[in-house]
Amino acid sequence: MEQKHMFTNKMIADLLIPVVLEQLLNSIMGTADTMMVSNVGSAAISAVSLVDSINVLVIQAFSALAAGGAIVCAQYIGQKNVKRANESARQVLFIITAISVVISLICLVFQKPMLRLIFGSVEAEVMRASEIYFFYTALSFPFIAAYDSAASIFRAQDNTKGPMLISMISNVMNIAGNAMLIWGFHMGVAGAALATLISRVFCAVVVLAQLRQDRQPIVVRDYLKIRPDFRMIRRILSIGIPSGVENSMFQLGKLAIQSSVSTLGTVAIAAQAMTSILENLNGIAAIGVGVGLMTIVGQCIGAGRKDEAVYYIKKLCMIAEVILIISCLSVFVLTKPITILGGMEKESADMCIHMTMWITIVKPLVWIMAFIPGYGMRAAGDVKFSMLTSCTTMWLCRFCLSVFMIRVVGVGAMGVWIGMFSDWTLRGIIFSWRFHSRKWLKHQVI
């Protein structure tokens, strides 16, 4: 008799839909947040943009570490070893929160020197606003780390609906807080930062309270009594750190490209900024599929069913492809109305529409294999190969080729996307080879 698959279609839908919705909501709310801050003035939006370039590096590092912990928890759950799953969850919370507290303290103590070192050439008004915004967001680091850790633990045990609902309420709180503090109390950039801090505190408190409930396999209580288990911590960090480096390199590359785009003038800068937002929006749902895939593959590997891991990576790649095509077409249809609502000049808007058109054509052809299998292979423990491949293709194509196309060939902002398309294509070829070689199945996490 043929053995049944570990996950039914309903189980996959129940797992993926909340993750996809959460990713979409975060992206849309983030865009709305930026638009609200832009009403405060150019100094405020400049400060938020500059500080967020630091914040994204830190927050993505927390997210990657949490994902590493989720993989360990998911494999123990697949192994049906609830005791070790609970122990790993406690260590995930301990180590990531401890790291975040240290980073937060460093940022608070060396706040002004750090900002002056990184953004020393900005106007005095922008620098003052940056200091205010950075102070509040640095305070929020431990709370966002605690939320990421706890949310990843829930996802590892197939509960994606809980984190989605908490994130949804938090986003609404953030937008409402922005409206009240910016427009009601006229607090400017401080109001935007304070709203963000309050929403992150809410996320952390609620998700940690939910993790204490007996209705799930992993239950964590007595947070202050958690003591480090260095063997388990090494296991978690061995997965999380390479993923963190990969994410951080991506952000550094993104910042490095901005220096070339900034030489093209305000028309190109505005077009590139809007195109980046749209490209992020049309891919965020497919990324949600990848996040869900980590739980599925982690549990398959933990259960010793490697053939199932292969099967689900193929299946979810097809699901992600359908979602990506729909997302790309939907965003392209909305591109012109968005440029009008955003008050973009005609030249910038035309450039943005042109670049978005090419993204809509190319992205469905090459993006899926460049990203989705990687989530599954990381869940099996193949994190170093993913890190080295992603960093290499990113710096070769996304950075070097983009700079060459912009500064030497002179193709303008489109050079960024030529480099991006090349990165996706090369990475997709390498990851396809790695996936079909099955070498990623030879790693051992637990």
C-alpha positions as CSV (number, residue, x, y, z in Angstrom):
1,M,0.0,0.0,0.0
2,E,1.3,3.4,-1.0
3,Q,2.4,5.6,2.0
4,K,0.4,8.8,2.3
5,H,2.1,12.2,2.0
6,M,2.9,14.0,5.3
7,F,0.9,17.1,4.3
8,T,-2.5,17.1,2.7
9,N,-3.5,19.9,0.3
10,K,-5.6,21.4,3.1
11,M,-2.7,21.3,5.5
12,I,-0.5,23.1,3.0
13,A,-3.2,25.7,2.4
14,D,-3.7,26.3,6.1
15,L,0.0,26.7,6.5
16,L,0.7,28.9,3.5
17,I,-2.2,31.2,3.2
18,P,-1.6,33.0,6.6
19,V,2.1,33.4,5.8
20,V,1.4,34.8,2.4
21,L,-1.2,37.2,3.8
22,E,1.1,38.3,6.5
23,Q,3.9,39.0,4.1
24,L,1.6,41.0,1.8
25,L,0.1,43.0,4.7
26,N,3.5,43.9,6.1
27,S,4.6,45.1,2.6
28,I,1.5,47.2,2.0
29,M,1.5,48.6,5.5
30,G,5.1,49.5,5.2
31,T,4.4,51.4,2.1
32,A,1.5,53.2,3.7
33,D,3.7,54.0,6.7
34,T,6.3,55.6,4.4
35,M,3.7,57.7,2.7
36,M,2.3,59.0,6.0
37,V,5.8,60.0,7.2
38,S,6.4,61.8,3.9
39,N,3.7,64.2,4.8
40,V,5.9,65.4,7.7
41,G,8.4,66.9,5.3
42,S,11.5,66.0,3.3
43,A,13.8,65.9,6.4
44,A,11.5,63.4,8.1
45,I,11.2,61.0,5.1
46,S,15.0,61.3,4.5
47,A,15.7,60.5,8.1
48,V,13.4,57.5,8.1
49,S,14.8,56.2,4.9
50,L,18.4,56.5,6.1
51,V,17.8,55.0,9.5
52,D,15.7,52.2,8.0
53,S,18.7,51.2,5.9
54,I,20.4,50.3,9.2
55,N,17.3,48.9,10.8
56,V,16.6,46.5,7.9
57,L,20.1,45.0,8.3
58,V,19.5,44.4,12.0
59,I,15.9,43.1,11.7
60,Q,16.7,40.7,8.8
61,A,19.6,39.3,10.9
62,F,17.1,38.6,13.7
63,S,14.7,37.1,11.2
64,A,17.4,34.8,9.8
65,L,18.5,33.6,13.3
66,A,14.8,33.0,14.1
67,A,14.4,31.0,10.9
68,G,17.5,28.9,12.0
69,G,15.8,28.1,15.3
70,A,12.5,27.3,13.4
71,I,14.3,24.7,11.3
72,V,15.7,23.0,14.4
73,C,12.3,23.0,16.1
74,A,10.6,21.7,12.9
75,Q,13.0,18.8,12.5
76,Y,12.5,17.8,16.1
77,I,8.7,18.0,15.6
78,G,9.0,15.8,12.5
79,Q,11.0,13.4,14.6
80,K,8.1,13.5,17.1
81,N,10.6,14.5,19.8
82,V,8.5,17.1,21.6
83,K,10.9,17.3,24.6
84,R,13.8,18.4,22.4
85,A,11.6,20.7,20.4
86,N,10.6,22.5,23.6
87,E,14.3,22.7,24.7
88,S,15.3,24.1,21.3
89,A,12.4,26.7,21.4
90,R,13.6,27.9,24.8
91,Q,17.2,28.3,23.4
92,V,15.9,30.2,20.3
93,L,14.1,32.7,22.5
94,F,17.1,33.0,24.9
95,I,19.9,33.5,22.4
96,I,18.1,35.8,19.8
97,T,16.7,38.0,22.5
98,A,20.1,38.2,24.3
99,I,21.8,39.2,21.0
100,S,19.1,41.8,20.3
101,V,19.6,43.4,23.8
102,V,23.3,43.7,23.2
103,I,22.8,45.2,19.8
104,S,20.1,47.6,21.1
105,L,22.5,48.8,23.9
106,I,25.3,49.3,21.5
107,C,23.1,51.4,19.2
108,L,21.7,53.5,22.1
109,V,25.1,54.2,23.6
110,F,26.9,54.9,20.3
111,Q,23.9,56.3,18.5
112,K,25.3,59.7,17.5
113,P,28.8,58.6,16.5
114,M,27.3,55.7,14.4
115,L,24.9,58.0,12.5
116,R,27.6,60.6,11.9
117,L,30.0,58.0,10.7
118,I,27.5,56.5,8.2
119,F,25.5,59.6,7.2
120,G,27.9,62.4,8.2
121,S,27.3,64.4,5.0
122,V,23.6,64.9,5.5
123,E,22.0,68.2,6.5
124,A,21.7,69.1,10.2
125,E,17.9,68.9,10.2
126,V,18.0,65.4,8.7
127,M,20.6,64.3,11.2
128,R,18.5,65.5,14.1
129,A,15.5,63.6,12.8
130,S,17.6,60.5,12.2
131,E,18.8,60.6,15.9
132,I,15.3,60.7,17.2
133,Y,14.0,58.0,14.9
134,F,17.0,55.7,15.6
135,F,16.6,56.1,19.4
136,Y,13.1,54.7,19.4
137,T,13.7,52.0,16.8
138,A,16.8,50.8,18.6
139,L,14.7,50.5,21.8
140,S,12.4,48.2,19.8
141,F,15.1,45.7,18.7
142,P,14.6,43.2,21.6
143,F,10.8,43.2,21.1
144,I,11.0,42.6,17.3
145,A,13.6,39.8,18.0
146,A,11.3,38.2,20.7
147,Y,8.4,38.3,18.3
148,D,10.4,36.8,15.4
149,S,11.7,34.0,17.6
150,A,8.2,33.2,19.0
151,A,6.5,33.5,15.7
152,S,9.1,31.2,14.1
153,I,8.4,28.6,16.8
154,F,4.7,28.7,16.1
155,R,5.3,28.3,12.3
156,A,7.6,25.3,13.0
157,Q,4.6,23.5,14.5
158,D,2.3,24.5,11.6
159,N,0.6,27.4,13.3
160,T,0.9,30.3,10.9
161,K,-2.5,31.8,11.6
162,G,-1.6,33.1,15.1
163,P,1.5,35.2,14.0
164,M,-0.5,36.5,11.1
165,L,-3.4,37.8,13.3
166,I,-0.9,39.4,15.8
167,S,1.0,41.0,12.9
168,M,-2.2,42.3,11.4
169,I,-3.4,43.9,14.6
170,S,0.1,45.3,15.1
171,N,0.2,46.9,11.6
172,V,-3.2,48.5,12.2
173,M,-2.0,49.8,15.5
174,N,1.1,51.2,13.8
175,I,-0.9,53.0,11.1
176,A,-3.4,54.3,13.6
177,G,-0.6,55.4,15.9
178,N,1.1,57.2,13.1
179,A,-2.1,59.1,12.2
180,M,-2.7,60.1,15.9
181,L,0.9,61.0,16.8
182,I,1.9,62.7,13.5
183,W,-1.3,64.5,12.6
184,G,-3.1,64.7,15.9
185,F,-0.2,65.5,18.3
186,H,2.1,66.9,15.6
187,M,5.0,64.8,17.0
188,G,6.6,64.4,13.5
189,V,9.3,61.7,13.1
190,A,9.2,61.0,16.9
191,G,5.5,60.1,16.5
192,A,6.2,57.7,13.7
193,A,9.0,56.0,15.7
194,L,7.0,55.8,18.9
195,A,4.1,54.2,17.0
196,T,6.5,51.6,15.6
197,L,7.9,50.9,19.1
198,I,4.4,50.5,20.7
199,S,3.3,48.1,17.9
200,R,6.4,46.0,18.3
201,V,6.0,45.8,22.1
202,F,2.5,44.7,21.5
203,C,3.6,41.9,19.1
204,A,6.2,40.6,21.6
205,V,4.0,40.6,24.6
206,V,1.0,38.9,22.9
207,V,3.1,36.2,21.0
208,L,5.0,35.3,24.2
209,A,1.8,35.1,26.1
210,Q,0.4,32.7,23.4
211,L,3.5,30.6,23.6
212,R,2.6,29.8,27.3
213,Q,-0.7,28.1,26.3
214,D,-1.0,24.3,26.6
215,R,-2.9,24.0,23.3
216,Q,0.2,23.4,21.1
217,P,3.1,20.9,21.2
218,I,5.7,23.5,22.1
219,V,5.0,25.4,25.3
220,V,7.5,27.9,26.9
221,R,7.0,29.3,30.3
222,D,9.3,30.8,33.0
223,Y,11.2,32.9,30.6
224,L,13.5,34.3,33.2
225,K,14.6,30.8,34.3
226,I,15.9,29.9,30.8
227,R,19.7,29.1,31.0
228,P,22.0,28.7,28.0
229,D,22.5,25.2,26.4
230,F,25.6,26.0,24.3
231,R,25.3,22.8,22.3
232,M,21.8,23.7,21.2
233,I,22.7,27.3,20.7
234,R,25.6,26.3,18.4
235,R,23.1,24.1,16.4
236,I,20.7,27.1,16.0
237,L,23.4,29.6,15.1
238,S,25.0,27.2,12.6
239,I,21.8,27.5,10.6
240,G,20.9,31.1,11.4
241,I,24.2,32.8,11.0
242,P,24.8,31.9,7.3
243,S,21.3,32.9,6.5
244,G,21.8,36.2,8.4
245,V,25.0,36.9,6.5
246,E,23.2,36.2,3.2
247,N,20.4,38.6,4.1
248,S,22.8,41.3,5.3
249,M,25.0,41.0,2.1
250,F,21.8,41.5,0.1
251,Q,21.0,44.8,1.9
252,L,24.6,46.0,1.7
253,G,24.6,45.4,-2.0
254,K,21.3,47.2,-2.3
255,L,22.8,50.2,-0.5
256,A,26.0,50.1,-2.7
257,I,23.9,50.2,-5.9
258,Q,22.2,53.4,-4.6
259,S,25.5,55.3,-5.0
260,S,25.4,54.6,-8.8
261,V,21.7,55.4,-9.1
262,S,22.2,58.7,-7.3
263,T,24.5,59.9,-10.1
264,L,21.6,59.6,-12.6
265,G,19.5,62.6,-11.4
266,T,16.3,63.0,-9.6
267,V,14.1,61.6,-12.4
268,A,16.0,58.3,-12.4
269,I,16.2,58.2,-8.6
270,A,12.4,58.6,-8.2
271,A,11.7,56.0,-10.9
272,Q,14.1,53.5,-9.4
273,A,12.7,54.0,-5.9
274,M,9.1,53.4,-7.0
275,T,10.1,50.4,-9.2
276,S,11.9,48.8,-6.2
277,I,8.7,49.1,-4.1
278,L,6.6,47.6,-6.9
279,E,9.1,44.7,-7.4
280,N,9.1,44.0,-3.7
281,L,5.3,43.9,-3.8
282,N,5.0,41.6,-6.7
283,G,7.3,39.0,-5.1
284,I,6.3,39.1,-1.5
285,A,3.5,36.5,-1.8
286,A,5.8,34.0,-3.4
287,I,8.4,34.6,-0.6
288,G,5.6,33.7,1.8
289,V,5.4,30.3,0.1
290,G,9.2,29.9,0.7
291,V,8.8,30.7,4.4
292,G,6.1,28.1,4.7
293,L,8.2,25.6,2.8
294,M,10.9,25.7,5.5
295,T,8.4,24.3,8.0
296,I,7.3,21.5,5.6
297,V,10.8,20.4,4.6
298,G,12.1,20.7,8.2
299,Q,9.4,18.3,9.4
300,C,10.0,15.9,6.5
301,I,13.8,15.8,7.2
302,G,13.2,15.3,10.9
303,A,10.9,12.4,10.1
304,G,13.6,10.9,7.9
305,R,11.4,11.2,4.8
306,K,13.8,12.8,2.4
307,D,11.8,11.8,-0.7
308,E,8.9,13.9,0.8
309,A,11.2,16.9,1.1
310,V,12.0,16.7,-2.6
311,Y,8.4,16.2,-3.5
312,Y,7.2,19.3,-1.5
313,I,9.9,21.6,-2.9
314,K,8.8,20.7,-6.4
315,K,5.1,21.1,-5.5
316,L,5.6,24.5,-3.7
317,C,7.7,25.8,-6.6
318,M,4.7,25.2,-8.9
319,I,2.4,26.9,-6.4
320,A,4.8,29.9,-6.1
321,E,5.1,30.2,-9.8
322,V,1.3,30.6,-10.2
323,I,1.2,33.1,-7.4
324,L,4.1,35.0,-8.9
325,I,2.5,35.3,-12.3
326,I,-0.7,36.6,-10.8
327,S,1.2,39.0,-8.6
328,C,3.4,40.4,-11.4
329,L,0.4,41.0,-13.7
330,S,-1.6,42.6,-11.0
331,V,1.1,45.0,-10.0
332,F,1.9,45.9,-13.6
333,V,-1.8,46.7,-14.2
334,L,-1.7,49.0,-11.1
335,T,1.6,50.6,-11.9
336,K,0.3,53.6,-13.8
337,P,-2.4,54.4,-11.3
338,I,0.2,54.2,-8.5
339,T,2.5,56.6,-10.3
340,I,-0.4,59.0,-10.7
341,L,-1.4,58.7,-7.0
342,G,2.2,59.1,-6.0
343,G,2.4,62.4,-7.9
344,M,5.4,61.3,-10.0
345,E,6.5,63.5,-12.9
346,K,5.7,62.1,-16.3
347,E,9.3,61.2,-17.2
348,S,9.9,59.3,-13.9
349,A,6.5,57.6,-14.3
350,D,7.3,56.5,-17.8
351,M,10.7,55.2,-16.7
352,C,9.1,53.3,-13.8
353,I,6.4,51.7,-16.1
354,H,9.1,50.7,-18.6
355,M,11.2,49.0,-15.9
356,T,8.2,47.3,-14.3
357,M,7.2,45.9,-17.7
358,W,10.5,44.2,-18.0
359,I,10.3,42.8,-14.5
360,T,6.8,41.5,-15.3
361,I,8.2,39.6,-18.3
362,V,11.5,38.3,-16.8
363,K,10.6,37.6,-13.2
364,P,8.2,34.7,-13.8
365,L,10.8,33.0,-16.0
366,V,13.7,32.9,-13.7
367,W,12.9,34.1,-10.1
368,I,11.3,30.9,-8.7
369,M,14.3,28.6,-9.1
370,A,16.6,31.3,-7.8
371,F,14.7,31.5,-4.4
372,I,12.1,29.0,-3.5
373,P,14.3,25.8,-3.6
374,G,16.8,27.6,-1.5
375,Y,14.3,27.9,1.4
376,G,13.8,24.1,1.3
377,M,17.5,23.3,1.1
378,R,18.2,25.6,4.0
379,A,15.6,23.7,6.0
380,A,17.6,20.5,5.3
381,G,20.7,22.2,6.7
382,D,22.3,23.2,3.4
383,V,22.9,26.9,4.5
384,K,26.6,27.5,3.7
385,F,26.1,26.6,0.0
386,S,23.1,28.9,-0.2
387,M,25.0,31.7,1.5
388,L,28.1,31.4,-0.7
389,T,26.1,31.2,-3.9
390,S,23.7,34.1,-3.1
391,C,26.6,36.4,-2.0
392,T,28.7,35.5,-5.1
393,T,25.9,36.1,-7.6
394,M,24.7,39.2,-5.8
395,W,28.1,40.9,-5.9
396,L,29.0,39.7,-9.4
397,C,25.7,40.5,-11.1
398,R,23.5,42.7,-8.9
399,F,26.3,45.0,-8.0
400,C,29.3,44.8,-10.4
401,L,27.2,44.3,-13.6
402,S,24.7,46.9,-12.5
403,V,27.4,49.5,-11.9
404,F,29.1,48.6,-15.2
405,M,25.8,49.0,-17.1
406,I,25.0,52.3,-15.4
407,R,28.5,54.0,-15.3
408,V,30.1,52.5,-18.4
409,V,27.4,51.4,-20.8
410,G,25.1,54.2,-19.8
411,V,21.8,52.4,-19.9
412,G,20.5,54.4,-16.9
413,A,18.4,53.0,-14.1
414,M,17.6,50.0,-16.2
415,G,21.1,48.8,-15.5
416,V,20.0,47.9,-12.0
417,W,17.5,45.5,-13.4
418,I,19.8,44.0,-16.0
419,G,22.1,43.1,-13.1
420,M,19.1,41.8,-11.1
421,F,17.9,39.6,-13.9
422,S,21.4,38.2,-14.4
423,D,21.6,37.5,-10.7
424,W,18.2,35.6,-10.7
425,T,19.2,33.6,-13.8
426,L,22.6,32.6,-12.6
427,R,21.4,31.8,-9.1
428,G,18.5,29.8,-10.5
429,I,20.8,27.7,-12.6
430,I,23.1,26.9,-9.7
431,F,20.3,26.2,-7.2
432,S,18.6,23.9,-9.9
433,W,21.8,21.9,-10.2
434,R,22.2,21.7,-6.4
435,F,18.6,20.6,-6.0
436,H,18.8,17.9,-8.6
437,S,22.2,16.7,-7.3
438,R,20.5,15.8,-3.9
439,K,23.7,16.9,-2.1
440,W,21.6,19.2,0.1
441,L,20.0,16.1,1.6
442,K,23.4,14.9,3.1
443,H,23.4,17.5,5.9
444,Q,22.5,16.8,9.5
445,V,21.0,19.4,11.8
446,I,19.8,17.3,14.7
